[in-house]
Amino acid sequence: MEDYEQFRQVAEKNREGNVRIPSGCAICGYFSRKGNALPASDAVNAMSYMHDRSNGLGGGFAGYGIYPDFPDHYAFHVFYDNDRAREETETFLKARFDISNMERIPTRKVYGIKGAPLIWRYFGTLLPEVKAHTELDEEEYVCRSVIHINTGIKGAYVFSSGKNMGVFKGVGYPEDVGEYYCLDGYKGYCWTAHGRYPTNTPGWWGGAHPFNILGYTVVHNGEISSYDANRRFMEIYGYKCTLLTDTEVITYIIDYLHRKRKLTLSDVAKVIAPPFWSRIEKMEEQEREKLTTLRNMYAPLLITGPFSIILGYPGGMMALNDRLKLRSMVAAEKDDVVYVSSEECAIRSICPDPDRTWSPAGGEPVIVELDKECVK
């Protein structure tokens, strides 16, 4: 089995400026407002129509509502280099969580998937005695536990840690990754997908998209020229960017702004892709003051460079372009389902006759959430 520490070392040597590959990447997502169970196979099929936007160095999917038997449990998906890392991680988890179920994630042999790590999942709830003796709220405790494993246990990487959701990713084309994880057996009210064409780092299992913390997942097409400034700010607040890829920091920014700072997702979008100052100056006073405050308070979290992202989160999905719309993104709607993709052909492969299609403007988020009657 490959030693993934070697991948980290190679990636460190080949950071931005040393390696340059023409950019591509494909993203796709769909969401049922009524909470209907949509098949993951549609996401796999849609990605096949954007095959040439990937180069086989990373693919992945995130599904929500996929674990109805464990709706209130944190589902930890973990990559391991070896059994020693697994045993150390399991000892750490069992000391903090009541683990109701643990198993290897089902996979099948696929020609295009090679060098896979050990892949396990654990369903657990925080132990009552841990809750009683920590000053942290539950989600913050889980977040810090994940960061501890990923930075403190050699050979272990938690790549998914939310409730009733899961990330499935690896090195390969997305169609192969979907087959490898047996995604034809999964359904959920939301799916997001990614096909990777790395621009600055080699492909490795941890560096594939989606990136996750708690219930947040991000798939991304583009490049972040503000990465270092974004990363330095986030590491002040305890986040650790260890995967040597710019997308990781977007996930932490959203977690920080939405979960910890309690900003609405609309305001989160205004922080990471705000209107230009020339536009803000012409707005009505109330909106001008609000945007000025957001831009000044969170200036280091402005994301610059070309990007399109899809955020998945419990009960919702958001798609967002950079302010100049330098990466393609198309949206569509059919009945209660909203679709977003890099290319319209991917949407029409699973929804041939949408009620409407549109191209979201740069910096204007597309936000869709479960209907109120579907939220517990």
C-alpha positions in Angstrom: 0.0 0.0 0.0 1.2 3.5 -0.8 2.6 5.6 2.0 0.6 8.8 1.9 3.2 10.7 3.9 5.2 10.5 0.7 2.4 12.2 -1.2 2.4 15.0 1.3 6.2 15.4 0.9 6.0 15.5 -2.9 3.1 18.0 -2.7 5.2 20.2 -0.4 8.0 20.3 -2.9 5.7 21.0 -5.7 3.6 23.9 -4.4 2.5 26.8 -6.4 5.2 28.3 -8.7 7.0 25.0 -9.2 4.4 23.0 -11.0 1.9 24.3 -13.5 -0.8 22.2 -15.2 -3.5 23.8 -17.3 -6.6 24.2 -15.2 -9.9 22.4 -15.7 -12.0 20.8 -13.0 -15.7 20.0 -13.1 -18.3 20.6 -10.4 -22.0 19.5 -10.2 -24.7 19.5 -7.5 -28.4 18.9 -7.2 -30.8 19.4 -4.3 -34.5 18.4 -3.6 -36.4 21.1 -1.7 -38.9 18.5 -0.6 -36.1 16.2 0.8 -36.8 13.5 -1.7 -34.1 10.7 -1.9 -32.2 11.4 -5.1 -29.8 8.7 -6.4 -26.1 9.3 -6.3 -25.9 7.5 -9.7 -27.2 10.7 -11.3 -24.2 12.6 -10.0 -21.8 9.9 -11.3 -23.6 10.0 -14.7 -23.5 13.8 -14.9 -19.8 13.9 -14.2 -19.1 11.5 -17.1 -20.4 14.2 -19.5 -17.6 16.5 -18.2 -14.9 13.8 -18.4 -12.4 16.0 -20.2 -12.4 18.6 -17.5 -10.6 16.1 -15.2 -7.3 14.2 -15.7 -7.8 11.3 -13.4 -6.0 12.8 -10.4 -9.0 13.2 -8.2 -12.8 12.7 -8.0 -15.4 12.8 -5.3 -18.9 13.1 -4.1 -20.8 14.3 -1.0 -24.3 13.2 -0.1 -26.8 14.4 2.5 -29.5 12.4 4.1 -27.7 9.2 3.2 -27.6 7.6 6.6 -31.3 7.4 7.8 -30.4 4.7 10.3 -28.0 7.0 12.1 -29.5 10.5 11.6 -28.2 12.0 14.9 -24.7 10.4 14.8 -21.5 11.9 13.5 -20.3 9.8 10.6 -16.5 9.9 10.5 -15.0 8.7 7.3 -11.3 8.0 7.7 -8.3 7.2 5.4 -5.5 5.2 7.0 -2.0 4.4 5.8 -1.8 1.4 8.1 -3.4 -0.5 11.0 -1.3 1.3 13.6 -2.9 4.6 12.6 -6.3 2.9 12.6 -5.8 1.6 16.1 -4.6 4.9 17.5 -7.5 6.8 15.9 -10.1 4.3 17.2 -8.6 4.6 20.7 -9.0 8.4 20.4 -12.5 8.2 19.1 -13.8 5.7 21.7 -12.5 7.8 24.6 -14.7 10.7 23.4 -17.6 9.2 21.4 -20.1 6.4 21.9 -19.4 4.4 18.7 -22.6 2.7 17.6 -21.2 1.2 14.5 -17.8 0.9 12.8 -16.9 -0.8 9.5 -14.8 -0.6 6.4 -16.6 1.5 3.8 -17.9 -0.9 1.1 -15.8 -0.6 -2.1 -15.4 -2.7 -5.3 -12.4 -3.3 -7.5 -12.2 -0.7 -10.3 -9.5 -0.7 -12.9 -8.9 3.1 -12.7 -8.5 3.1 -8.9 -5.1 2.2 -7.6 -3.1 2.7 -4.3 -6.2 3.1 -2.1 -5.6 3.5 1.6 -7.6 1.7 4.3 -11.0 3.4 4.4 -13.3 3.1 7.5 -16.3 4.8 8.9 -17.6 5.3 12.4 -21.0 6.4 13.7 -20.9 8.0 17.1 -22.3 10.5 19.5 -20.4 12.5 22.1 -20.2 10.7 25.4 -22.2 12.3 28.2 -19.2 12.6 30.5 -17.2 14.4 27.8 -20.1 16.9 27.3 -20.2 17.5 31.1 -16.5 18.3 31.3 -15.9 20.5 28.3 -16.5 24.2 28.0 -16.8 23.8 24.2 -20.1 23.3 22.4 -20.6 20.0 20.8 -19.8 21.0 17.2 -16.7 22.9 18.2 -15.5 19.9 20.2 -16.0 17.6 17.2 -14.3 20.1 14.9 -11.2 20.2 17.2 -11.2 16.4 17.5 -11.0 16.1 13.8 -8.2 18.6 13.5 -6.3 16.8 16.2 -6.5 13.5 14.4 -5.5 15.0 11.1 -2.5 16.8 12.5 -1.5 14.6 15.4 -2.0 11.0 14.3 0.4 10.1 11.6 -1.2 8.2 8.8 -4.8 9.1 9.6 -7.0 11.6 7.9 -10.7 12.2 8.7 -12.2 13.3 5.4 -15.9 13.5 6.5 -17.3 14.3 9.9 -20.9 15.5 9.6 -24.3 14.0 10.7 -26.4 12.1 8.2 -24.0 12.9 5.4 -20.8 11.6 3.9 -17.9 12.3 1.5 -16.6 9.7 -0.9 -13.4 10.7 -2.7 -10.1 9.4 -4.1 -7.6 9.5 -6.9 -9.2 8.7 -10.2 -11.8 10.0 -12.6 -15.1 10.8 -10.8 -16.9 8.0 -12.7 -14.4 5.5 -11.4 -14.5 6.9 -7.9 -18.3 6.6 -7.9 -18.1 3.0 -9.0 -15.3 2.2 -6.5 -17.5 3.4 -3.5 -20.6 1.6 -4.7 -22.5 4.8 -4.9 -25.2 3.2 -7.0 -26.5 2.0 -3.6 -26.8 5.5 -2.0 -29.6 8.1 -2.1 -29.9 11.5 -0.5 -31.7 14.8 -0.8 -28.5 16.6 -2.0 -25.4 15.5 -3.9 -22.4 17.4 -5.0 -19.6 16.1 -7.2 -16.1 17.1 -8.4 -13.7 16.0 -11.1 -10.2 17.3 -10.4 -7.5 18.8 -12.7 -4.8 19.8 -10.3 -3.1 23.1 -11.1 -0.4 23.3 -8.4 -0.2 19.9 -6.6 -0.1 16.2 -7.5 -3.2 14.2 -7.0 -3.5 12.2 -3.8 -6.4 10.8 -1.8 -6.6 13.5 0.8 -6.3 16.3 -1.8 -9.4 15.2 -3.7 -12.6 17.1 -3.4 -15.0 17.6 -1.7 -13.4 19.0 1.4 -15.3 18.8 4.6 -15.5 19.9 8.2 -18.6 18.9 10.2 -21.6 19.2 7.9 -19.9 21.6 5.4 -18.5 20.3 2.1 -17.0 22.3 -0.7 -16.2 21.4 -4.4 -14.3 24.0 -6.3 -13.1 24.9 -9.8 -10.5 27.5 -10.1 -7.5 29.0 -8.2 -7.3 31.1 -5.1 -4.6 33.8 -5.4 -5.4 35.0 -1.8 -4.7 31.5 -0.3 -1.9 32.5 2.0 -3.7 35.5 3.4 -6.9 33.4 3.9 -4.9 30.6 5.5 -3.0 32.8 7.9 -6.2 34.3 9.2 -7.9 30.9 9.6 -5.0 29.4 11.5 -5.3 32.3 14.0 -8.6 30.7 15.0 -7.3 27.1 15.3 -7.8 25.7 11.9 -5.0 23.8 10.3 -4.5 23.7 6.5 -2.6 20.4 6.0 -3.7 19.2 2.6 -1.5 21.6 0.5 -4.4 22.7 -1.7 -6.2 26.0 -1.8 -9.8 24.6 -1.6 -9.3 23.4 1.9 -9.3 26.9 3.3 -12.6 27.8 1.7 -14.3 25.1 3.7 -12.8 26.5 7.0 -13.8 30.1 6.0 -17.4 29.1 5.6 -17.4 27.1 8.8 -15.9 30.0 10.7 -18.3 32.6 9.2 -21.5 30.6 9.2 -21.2 28.4 12.2 -19.0 30.4 14.6 -19.7 34.0 13.6 -23.4 33.3 12.8 -23.5 35.1 9.4 -26.2 34.2 7.0 -25.0 32.4 3.9 -26.0 35.4 1.9 -23.6 37.5 4.0 -20.9 34.8 3.8 -21.1 35.2 0.0 -20.7 39.0 0.5 -17.5 38.4 2.5 -15.8 36.0 0.2 -17.0 37.4 -3.1 -18.2 41.0 -2.3 -19.2 43.7 -4.8 -16.4 46.0 -5.8 -16.1 49.2 -3.9 -17.2 51.2 -6.9 -20.5 49.4 -6.7 -20.8 49.6 -3.0 -20.4 53.4 -3.1 -23.6 53.7 -5.3 -25.8 51.6 -3.0 -28.5 52.8 -0.6 -27.1 53.9 2.7 -28.2 50.9 4.8 -26.8 48.3 2.3 -23.7 50.4 1.8 -22.9 50.5 5.5 -23.5 46.8 5.9 -21.2 45.8 3.1 -18.6 48.3 4.2 -18.6 46.7 7.7 -18.4 43.2 6.3 -15.5 44.0 4.0 -13.6 45.8 6.7 -14.2 43.2 9.5 -13.3 40.2 7.3 -10.9 41.7 4.8 -8.5 38.7 5.0 -11.3 36.4 4.0 -11.9 38.0 0.6 -11.2 35.2 -1.9 -9.5 36.5 -5.1 -8.8 34.6 -8.3 -11.1 32.7 -10.6 -13.5 30.3 -8.9 -16.8 28.6 -8.9 -17.8 26.6 -5.8 -20.7 24.5 -4.6 -21.3 24.3 -0.8 -23.3 21.5 0.7 -24.5 21.8 4.3 -27.2 20.2 6.4 -30.5 21.2 4.9 -29.1 23.3 2.0 -26.8 24.0 -0.9 -25.1 27.2 -2.2 -23.4 27.8 -5.5 -21.1 30.9 -6.0 -18.9 32.4 -8.7 -16.1 34.8 -8.2 -17.0 38.5 -8.8 -15.9 38.5 -12.4 -17.3 35.1 -13.2 -14.1 33.8 -14.5 -15.2 30.2 -14.1 -18.3 28.7 -15.8 -21.4 27.8 -13.8 -24.9 27.1 -14.9 -28.1 26.5 -12.8 -31.4 24.9 -13.6 -34.7 24.0 -11.9 -37.2 21.3 -12.4 -40.1 20.9 -10.0 -38.6 20.9 -6.5 -35.0 20.1 -7.6 -32.3 22.7 -8.3 -29.2 21.8 -10.3 -25.8 23.5 -10.6 -23.0 22.5 -12.8 -19.9 23.7 -14.7 -21.7 22.8 -18.0 -25.3 22.6 -19.0 -24.8 19.3 -20.7 -24.2 17.6 -17.3 -27.5 18.9 -16.0 -29.5 17.9 -19.1 -28.0 14.4 -18.9 -30.1 13.8 -15.7 -32.8 16.4 -16.3 -33.4 16.7 -20.1 -36.3 19.2 -19.8 -35.7 21.7 -16.9 -38.4 24.3 -16.2 -35.7 27.0 -16.5 -32.0 27.4 -16.8 -29.8 30.5 -16.0 -26.3 31.6 -15.6 -25.8 33.1 -12.1 -24.0 36.4 -12.1 -20.5 36.7 -10.5 -20.7 37.1 -6.7 -24.5 36.3 -6.6 -25.1 33.1 -4.7 -27.7 30.5 -5.6 -29.0 29.3 -2.2 -31.6 26.5 -1.9 -32.8 24.9 1.3 -35.3 22.2 2.4 -38.9 23.3 2.7 -39.9 24.1 6.3 -42.1 21.1 6.5 -39.1 18.9 5.6 -36.9 20.2 8.4 -37.1 18.3 11.7 
